[in-house]
Amino acid sequence: MREFTARFATAAEIDQWDTLVTANPNGGNLLQSAAFAAVKKNHGWAPQYLAFEGPGYTSYNLALEKKFPGLGRLWYLIKGPDTATVEHIPAMMDALRDFVRRARLNVFAAKIEPDVVASDQARAVLAGAGYVKVPDLQPNDSTALLDISPEPGQLLRNLHSRGRNAVRRAIREGVEVVRPEATEETQRKLYDLMVGTFAAKNAGAAREFGYFRQFWSEFAARGQGRFYFVHEDGVPSVGAFVINYGTKATYKDGGSLQKRSQYGDSHLIQWEAILDMKGLGAVQYDLCGTPPSDKLKDPTHPHHGLGLFKTSFTKTVTDFVGCWDVVFSPVRYKLWTVAGERVLRQLYTRRTGQKFY
C-alpha cells in the first residue's frame, strides 16, 4: 500500500485552488471548488483545504466542517478524496487520522464520498478498511455521464435515438436557446421554474433563493457557470444552469413549465450547453442525477422521470460508491449515530430553515 501524508493546504495553494483540484488524478469535482467553498461558508460550514501527498501525486480536497458541543468536529470530504485508485483511500484516511490526532483538531469522524465507480471490489476495499456505509447525500451518486470528446456530428449520432430525434426536431422547428447574463432577474426566472417543477413532481421543497443566488453567482463570476433559457409566448419555459469545471461539465440546476408546446426544447438546451462546454475544453458531461442503475425502470422511483430524460442522451447510468463514514473516535461516533445526527439536523433546520448538508 502506498504511503500518504495529510496536511492543510498553504495560503499559496489555496490561491490556486481550482487549478490544483482540477489537476487531481480524477480531475476534481465542482463540489470541491473554490466557488462551492464560498457558498458553504455562508451556509453553516467552515471550509478546510486539505492536501494528501503520496508517491507520484498530491491530491487537493475540500473538507466541510461543522462543530458540535460535546462531540467535536465532523468533516465532510464532499466528492472526495480524489484518488488515482480506490486502493489508495485507506492510506489517505490513515494519514488524515494521524494529522487530526497530531494537530489536535478534535475531529470525531469524516464523511467521504469519492468519485469511484461502484463495484464489488471498490466496496470491499472501503468496507475492509472499517468504513461505515451511510445514506448517499449527493444527487449524482448515480448519474448519466456523456462522453463529449467526439466532433459534434459524431457526438449527435452517439446520442440515444430519443434525444437525437428531439434535438433535430427542435432545430427544424426553430426553437431558440438564449444565454442571458447572471443577473438577479435571470436567477429569479430559473428559480421560479425550479420551484414550479419541484411542486409538480412532488419532489419536496427547493432550497431558499438566497442559496441558489450565491451558488450561481459564485460560479458565473469565475467563468465556470452559464444560464440557458427557451421562451414560449414571451416567457421562460425551460431553464438550466450548467457548470464547466476542468474537463468536466455538469447540468447542475434546471426547471420547466409543465404545459408547453415546443417539442424538444429541454433537449435542445442540453445540446447547446454540451457544445458550449465542449468548446471550453470539457470532455465529459454529467447530467447530474438519475435513479440507481437497478432502479432506472422503476416507475415508483421519485427520479424516474428525470432518469428517462437524462438517459435519452446516454443509455448508461453510472453508480458511484457513495457516502461512507471514517470513524476517528468510536465513542463520539456512536453518540452521533444513535441520536446526535438526527437531533442536530432537526435543530439546525428549524433554526435556519436550511438543509443540513
C-alpha positions in Angstrom: 0.0 0.0 0.0 1.3 3.5 -0.9 2.1 5.8 2.0 0.5 9.2 2.2 0.7 12.2 4.5 -2.0 14.8 5.1 -1.8 18.5 5.9 -3.6 21.8 5.4 -3.0 23.5 2.1 -0.8 26.5 2.2 -2.1 30.0 1.5 -0.4 30.0 -1.9 -2.1 26.7 -2.7 -5.5 28.0 -1.7 -5.0 31.0 -4.0 -4.5 28.4 -6.8 -7.2 26.1 -5.5 -9.2 25.4 -8.7 -6.0 24.8 -10.8 -4.8 22.3 -8.2 -8.1 20.5 -7.8 -8.7 20.1 -11.5 -5.2 18.6 -11.8 -6.1 15.8 -9.3 -5.9 12.2 -10.6 -9.6 12.1 -11.3 -9.9 15.7 -12.5 -11.6 17.1 -9.4 -15.3 17.9 -8.9 -17.2 21.2 -8.9 -18.2 20.4 -5.3 -14.5 20.6 -4.3 -14.2 24.1 -6.0 -13.4 27.5 -4.6 -16.8 28.7 -5.6 -18.6 25.9 -3.7 -16.4 26.5 -0.6 -17.5 30.2 -0.7 -21.2 29.1 -0.8 -20.9 26.6 2.0 -19.0 29.1 4.2 -22.2 31.2 4.3 -24.4 28.2 4.9 -23.2 26.6 8.1 -19.9 25.0 7.1 -16.3 26.0 7.6 -14.2 25.1 4.6 -10.9 23.3 5.3 -8.4 22.8 2.5 -6.5 19.6 2.6 -3.6 18.1 0.7 -2.7 14.4 0.6 0.8 13.8 -0.5 1.8 10.4 -1.7 4.3 8.8 -4.1 3.7 10.2 -7.6 0.9 12.8 -6.8 -0.6 15.3 -4.4 -4.4 15.3 -4.1 -6.1 18.5 -3.1 -9.5 18.1 -1.4 -12.1 20.3 0.3 -13.4 19.3 3.7 -16.6 21.0 5.0 -16.5 21.3 8.8 -19.3 21.5 11.4 -18.7 21.8 15.2 -21.0 20.2 17.8 -20.8 20.7 21.5 -19.7 17.5 23.3 -18.9 15.7 20.1 -16.2 17.8 18.4 -15.9 18.3 14.6 -17.3 16.5 11.7 -15.5 16.7 8.4 -17.3 16.1 5.1 -15.0 15.4 2.2 -17.7 16.1 -0.4 -17.0 14.2 -3.5 -13.6 13.3 -2.1 -10.9 12.2 -1.7 -9.8 12.4 -5.3 -7.5 9.5 -5.9 -5.8 7.5 -8.6 -7.4 4.3 -7.4 -9.7 3.2 -4.6 -6.9 1.2 -3.1 -5.2 4.4 -2.1 -8.1 5.6 0.0 -7.2 3.6 3.2 -3.7 5.1 3.2 -5.1 8.6 2.7 -7.5 8.2 5.6 -4.8 6.8 7.8 -2.8 9.9 7.0 -5.8 12.1 7.8 -6.4 10.3 11.1 -2.7 10.8 12.0 -2.9 14.5 11.0 -6.1 15.1 13.0 -4.5 13.5 16.1 -1.2 15.3 15.9 -2.8 18.7 15.3 -5.4 18.1 18.0 -8.2 19.1 15.7 -10.9 17.2 17.6 -12.5 15.6 14.6 -14.6 12.6 15.6 -15.4 11.4 12.0 -15.0 12.2 8.4 -17.6 11.5 5.7 -16.0 10.6 2.4 -17.7 10.4 -1.0 -15.1 9.5 -3.6 -15.9 9.6 -7.3 -15.1 5.9 -7.5 -17.4 3.8 -9.7 -19.3 1.2 -7.7 -18.1 -2.3 -7.9 -17.8 -5.3 -5.5 -14.0 -4.7 -5.4 -14.4 -1.0 -4.5 -17.0 -1.7 -1.8 -14.7 -4.4 -0.4 -11.8 -2.0 -0.1 -13.8 0.6 1.8 -15.7 -1.9 4.0 -12.4 -3.8 4.6 -10.9 -0.6 5.9 -13.6 -0.4 8.5 -15.6 2.4 7.0 -19.4 2.6 7.6 -21.7 2.8 4.6 -24.3 5.6 5.2 -27.1 7.1 3.0 -25.9 8.9 0.0 -26.1 12.7 0.1 -25.5 13.9 -3.5 -27.9 13.6 -6.4 -25.3 12.4 -8.8 -24.0 9.4 -6.8 -26.0 7.7 -9.6 -25.9 9.7 -12.8 -25.8 9.8 -16.6 -22.4 10.6 -18.0 -21.9 11.5 -21.6 -18.5 11.5 -23.4 -18.5 14.7 -25.4 -15.0 14.4 -26.8 -16.1 13.4 -30.4 -16.6 16.0 -33.0 -20.2 17.5 -33.0 -21.6 15.4 -35.9 -20.5 12.2 -34.4 -21.5 13.3 -30.9 -25.0 13.9 -32.1 -25.1 10.5 -33.7 -23.9 9.0 -30.5 -26.9 10.2 -28.5 -29.7 7.8 -27.7 -32.2 8.0 -30.6 -34.8 9.6 -28.3 -32.5 12.5 -27.5 -31.1 12.8 -31.0 -34.5 13.0 -32.6 -35.8 15.5 -30.1 -32.7 17.8 -30.7 -33.1 17.6 -34.5 -36.9 18.3 -34.4 -36.4 21.3 -32.1 -33.8 22.7 -34.5 -36.1 22.1 -37.5 -39.0 23.9 -35.8 -36.9 26.9 -34.9 -36.7 26.6 -31.1 -34.2 29.2 -29.9 -31.9 28.9 -26.9 -30.7 32.1 -25.3 -27.8 32.7 -22.8 -28.6 35.6 -20.5 -26.2 37.2 -18.1 -26.2 36.1 -14.5 -28.3 39.0 -13.2 -30.7 38.6 -10.3 -33.6 38.8 -12.8 -32.1 35.8 -14.7 -31.6 33.9 -11.4 -35.2 34.6 -10.3 -36.5 33.3 -13.6 -34.7 30.0 -13.2 -35.6 29.7 -9.5 -39.3 30.2 -10.3 -39.1 27.4 -12.9 -37.4 25.1 -10.5 -39.9 25.7 -7.7 -42.8 25.0 -10.1 -41.1 21.8 -11.3 -40.5 20.7 -7.7 -44.1 21.2 -6.9 -45.4 19.5 -10.0 -43.2 16.4 -9.4 -43.9 16.3 -5.6 -40.2 16.5 -5.1 -40.2 18.4 -1.9 -39.1 22.0 -1.3 -36.2 23.6 -3.1 -33.5 25.4 -1.1 -34.2 29.1 -0.5 -33.5 31.5 -3.3 -30.6 33.1 -1.4 -28.6 29.8 -1.6 -29.0 29.5 -5.3 -28.3 33.2 -5.9 -25.0 32.9 -4.2 -24.2 29.5 -5.8 -25.0 30.7 -9.3 -23.2 34.0 -8.8 -20.0 32.4 -7.4 -19.6 30.1 -10.4 -20.7 32.6 -13.0 -18.3 35.2 -11.6 -15.4 32.8 -12.1 -16.4 32.0 -15.7 -17.5 28.5 -14.6 -21.3 28.7 -15.0 -23.8 29.7 -17.6 -27.6 30.1 -17.8 -29.7 28.8 -20.7 -33.3 29.5 -21.5 -36.0 28.7 -24.0 -39.0 31.1 -24.2 -42.6 30.4 -25.2 -45.1 33.2 -25.8 -42.5 35.6 -24.4 -42.0 33.9 -21.0 -39.3 31.4 -19.9 -40.5 27.9 -20.5 -37.3 25.9 -19.8 -34.2 27.0 -18.0 -30.9 25.5 -16.9 -27.6 26.3 -15.2 -24.6 24.4 -16.4 -21.1 24.4 -14.9 -17.7 23.9 -16.5 -15.0 22.8 -14.1 -11.8 21.5 -15.6 -12.5 18.8 -18.1 -15.9 18.1 -16.6 -19.2 19.8 -17.3 -22.4 19.4 -15.2 -26.0 20.2 -15.7 -26.5 21.4 -12.2 -29.9 23.0 -12.0 -33.0 23.3 -14.2 -36.7 23.7 -14.4 -39.6 24.0 -16.8 -43.2 24.9 -17.3 -45.3 21.7 -17.2 -47.6 22.8 -20.0 -45.7 24.0 -23.2 -45.9 23.3 -26.9 -42.4 23.4 -28.3 -41.2 19.8 -28.8 -37.6 19.1 -27.8 -37.0 22.4 -26.1 -35.4 20.9 -23.0 -33.2 18.6 -25.2 -32.0 21.5 -27.3 -30.9 23.4 -24.2 -28.8 20.5 -23.2 -27.4 20.1 -26.7 -26.4 23.7 -26.9 -24.9 23.5 -23.4 -23.0 20.4 -24.4 -21.5 22.2 -27.5 -20.5 25.2 -25.4 -18.9 23.0 -22.7 -17.0 21.1 -25.3 -15.7 24.4 -26.7 -14.5 25.2 -23.2 -12.4 22.0 -23.0 -14.8 19.6 -21.3 -14.7 16.0 -22.3 -17.4 14.7 -20.0 -21.0 16.0 -19.4 -22.7 15.0 -16.2 -26.5 15.2 -16.4 -26.4 15.2 -12.6 -28.7 12.6 -11.1 -30.7 9.6 -12.0 -32.2 6.6 -10.2 -29.6 3.9 -9.5 -29.0 1.7 -12.4 -31.0 -1.2 -10.9 -34.0 1.2 -10.3 -33.9 3.0 -13.6 -37.1 1.4 -15.0 -39.0 1.5 -11.7 -41.9 4.0 -12.2 -42.3 4.4 -8.5 -38.8 5.9 -8.0 -39.1 9.6 -7.3 -36.5 10.4 -10.0 -38.0 8.1 -12.6 -39.0 10.9 -15.0 -35.6 12.6 -14.6 -33.9 9.3 -15.4 -35.9 8.9 -18.6 -35.0 12.4 -19.8 -31.3 12.1 -18.9 -30.9 8.6 -20.4 -32.3 10.0 -23.7 -28.7 11.3 -24.1 -26.8 8.3 -23.0 -28.2 4.9 -22.1 -25.7 4.2 -19.4 -26.2 5.0 -15.8 -23.0 5.2 -13.7 -23.3 4.3 -10.0 -20.6 5.6 -7.6 -19.7 4.1 -4.3 -21.5 6.9 -2.4 -21.0 8.1 1.1 -19.0 6.4 3.8 -18.1 7.4 7.4 -14.5 7.1 8.6 -14.5 6.9 12.4 -11.8 8.6 14.4 -13.5 8.5 17.8 -15.7 5.3 18.2 -17.4 6.6 21.4 -18.3 10.0 20.0 -19.3 8.5 16.7 -21.6 6.1 18.5 -23.3 9.1 20.1 -23.6 10.7 16.7 -25.3 7.7 15.1 -27.6 6.8 18.0 -29.2 10.3 18.2 -26.8 13.1 17.6 -27.1 13.4 13.8 -30.9 13.1 13.8 -31.4 15.6 16.6 -28.8 18.1 15.4 -30.1 18.0 11.8 -33.7 18.7 13.1 -32.5 21.6 15.3 -30.4 23.2 12.5 -33.3 23.0 10.0 -35.7 24.5 12.5 -33.3 27.3 13.4 -32.2 28.3 10.0 -34.8 26.9 7.6 -31.9 25.4 5.5 -30.8 21.9 4.7 -28.2 20.5 7.0 -25.8 19.0 4.3 
